Amino acid sequence: MTRTIVDISVLQTVPPSNINRDDTGSPKTAVYGGVRRARVSSQAWKRAARLDFSERLDTSDLGTRTKRVAELLADAITKRNPAVDADRAQELAELVFKAAGIKLTAPRKSKDEESLPPEAGYLLFLSARQIERLAEVAVDAEASEDAAASIKAAKVKTLLDLEHSVDISLFGRMVAEATDLNVDAAAQVAHALSIHPVENEFDYYTAVDDHKSADDEEDAGAGMIGTVEFNSSTLYRYATVDVDALRRNLGDASDGASATQRAVEAFVESFVRSLPSGKQNTFANRTLPDAVVISVRDSQPVNLVGAFEEPVAGTHRIAEGARRLAEYAQSVDGAYGTAPVSGWVVRVSDAAAPLDSLGERVGLDDAVAQLGRAVAERLTDTP
């Protein structure tokens, strides 16, 4: 069987920023190659990419991750049949999740005088189509003599394992109480690391009280003072998609595997263009990558972060980073036989020209379109 893996390697310079902070408010870091590096967690970038999906995919192709699944389903029930009042819709939703083996409990903020709908004990990821199918079961059950028995007979647990959304298929789902509903992620995202050492810095700021400053009799002191921590870096980012696993998760049996192709295209574009939103209003740090390498492999995923195990020194980071990345990729592929079957390079300056040895130089739109066609052709050839 032909295997299809899509690897995305990115070099991206981020100016003073704090796009992903820890519990103390400091930019996240990690030690790699014996030195402190800037770090952006995989979770932060996956969320940024998932939010970006709404710009590229229809809402019916996406899911919702929430504890308030009963409320979500109740809303879908009343939308499907307005004759079912809100309280009854809530009861039906609770019956549905009980039949699926998912426990719901009252939230901690719920009080007797102001009770809140019960919720799951963890975030549950459900596709729009799964919610719609469950609502259909609930509405049909309401018309039956025994709603609970009707819901049980509908095998709602099976419905929760069908018609996975693009984001569930890519990023996976864990259901603690019903592990047979787990979905293995088809995409993996690495923690982004700076290719050079970093030291966090502090910005001391003051805020002026406009009304107070207009009064000559008031003191001229600031209304508020504080500090915010930041760093700046050139990051190496990496993600990979197992296209065959993605197709299985989506249940895409079409000859052209159109849903899988669309999902791969959306993921690559969203991963490349997205940026975690931490402290954006403070730093306006919205940048796009300096260089992107997209590779289609038939062997295994290859994270090329080893090119930067020895930190880059000096000021020409993109030029040196591109040179190292190109040389390391060729060395790894030569040693392990993992050379891509096709590849594309997107870059904004000649500094990243060494990467042209890893694929055809194109713009991002063309790279995504050509990747989509390559994926479709390979899946069509797969028995």
Helices and strands as residue ranges (DSSP letters): E 5-17, E 29-32, E 35-40, H 42-52, G 53-55, G 59-61, E 63-66, H 69-80, H 86-99, E 104-105, E 119-120, E 124-127, H 128-142, H 147-153, H 156-159, H 166-171, G 179-181, E 187-189, E 192-194, E 201-207, H 210-213, E 224-242, H 243-250, H 258-273, H 280-283, E 291-297, G 305-308, H 317-336, E 342-347, G 350-358, E 360-361, H 364-381
